Amino acid sequence: MQINILSNNQEVRVCLIGELDSTATTELSDELNKVVKLADKTLEIDCSELYYISSAGLRFFMQVKRASEAQGGTVRVTNLNEDVADIFRMSGFQNIFDIE
């Protein structure tokens, strides 16, 4: 799993690459914490290269959303592939997140 973070004054683009599971969230906790610290802006989470997400990965999305809302920011999820989109639908996340 790899995370690329691109930031400007108003928006942060987070590109998730690989599989977001419990191992990845543990190994990348510092990178994930950076995302949460930037949550006062508009966050775009680009999932075009996210191939799998587990319940631990879904928890990451919820942590980011909560942190963002607490700081006055917003979260937008983009480019879900069909497999990840199915998981979002089954978990009800399509009703929680702005998905493009």
C-alpha positions as CSV (number, residue, x, y, z in Angstrom):
1,M,0.0,0.0,0.0
2,Q,1.2,3.4,-0.9
3,I,-0.3,6.9,-0.2
4,N,0.6,10.0,-2.2
5,I,-0.5,13.3,-0.7
6,L,-0.7,16.4,-2.8
7,S,-1.7,19.6,-1.1
8,N,-2.3,23.3,-1.9
9,N,-3.9,26.0,0.3
10,Q,-7.5,24.9,-0.2
11,E,-7.5,21.2,-1.2
12,V,-5.6,18.0,-0.4
13,R,-5.6,15.1,-2.9
14,V,-4.9,11.7,-1.3
15,C,-4.1,8.9,-3.8
16,L,-4.4,5.4,-2.4
17,I,-2.5,2.8,-4.2
18,G,-2.8,-0.9,-3.5
19,E,-4.8,-2.7,-0.8
20,L,-6.1,-0.8,2.3
21,D,-6.3,-3.5,4.9
22,S,-5.3,-3.9,8.6
23,T,-1.7,-4.5,7.7
24,A,-1.5,-1.4,5.5
25,T,-3.3,0.9,8.0
26,T,-0.8,-0.3,10.7
27,E,2.3,0.1,8.5
28,L,1.2,3.5,7.1
29,S,-0.2,5.0,10.3
30,D,2.2,8.0,10.1
31,E,1.0,8.8,6.5
32,L,-2.6,8.3,7.5
33,N,-2.1,10.6,10.5
34,K,-0.8,13.3,8.0
35,V,-4.1,13.0,6.1
36,V,-6.1,13.5,9.3
37,K,-4.1,16.6,10.2
38,L,-4.9,18.1,6.8
39,A,-8.6,17.4,7.3
40,D,-9.5,21.1,7.8
41,K,-9.5,21.5,4.0
42,T,-11.3,19.8,1.2
43,L,-10.0,16.3,0.9
44,E,-10.2,14.3,-2.3
45,I,-9.5,10.7,-1.7
46,D,-8.6,9.3,-5.2
47,C,-9.2,5.5,-5.3
48,S,-8.4,4.9,-8.9
49,E,-5.5,2.6,-7.8
50,L,-7.1,1.2,-4.7
51,Y,-7.8,-2.5,-5.5
52,Y,-9.1,-3.8,-2.1
53,I,-10.4,-2.3,1.1
54,S,-11.1,-4.2,4.4
55,S,-13.0,-3.1,7.4
56,A,-9.8,-1.5,8.8
57,G,-9.7,0.6,5.5
58,L,-13.3,1.6,6.0
59,R,-12.4,2.7,9.5
60,F,-9.7,4.9,8.0
61,F,-12.3,6.6,5.8
62,M,-14.5,7.2,8.8
63,Q,-11.6,8.7,10.8
64,V,-10.8,11.1,8.1
65,K,-14.4,12.1,7.6
66,R,-14.9,12.7,11.4
67,A,-11.7,14.7,11.6
68,S,-12.6,16.7,8.6
69,E,-16.1,17.6,9.8
70,A,-14.7,18.5,13.3
71,Q,-12.3,20.9,11.6
72,G,-14.8,22.4,9.1
73,G,-13.5,20.4,6.1
74,T,-15.1,18.1,3.6
75,V,-14.3,14.7,2.1
76,R,-14.9,13.7,-1.5
77,V,-14.1,10.1,-2.7
78,T,-13.3,9.7,-6.4
79,N,-12.7,7.0,-8.9
80,L,-13.9,3.9,-7.1
81,N,-13.4,0.7,-9.1
82,E,-16.3,-1.7,-9.1
83,D,-15.0,-4.0,-6.4
84,V,-14.3,-1.2,-3.9
85,A,-17.6,0.5,-4.9
86,D,-19.4,-2.8,-4.1
87,I,-17.9,-2.7,-0.6
88,F,-18.9,0.9,-0.1
89,R,-22.5,0.0,-1.2
90,M,-22.6,-3.1,1.1
91,S,-21.4,-1.1,4.1
92,G,-23.7,1.9,3.4
93,F,-20.7,4.2,2.8
94,Q,-22.3,5.4,-0.4
95,N,-24.8,7.2,1.8
96,I,-22.1,8.7,4.1
97,F,-19.6,10.0,1.6
98,D,-19.7,12.3,-1.4
99,I,-18.7,9.9,-4.1
100,E,-17.8,10.9,-7.7
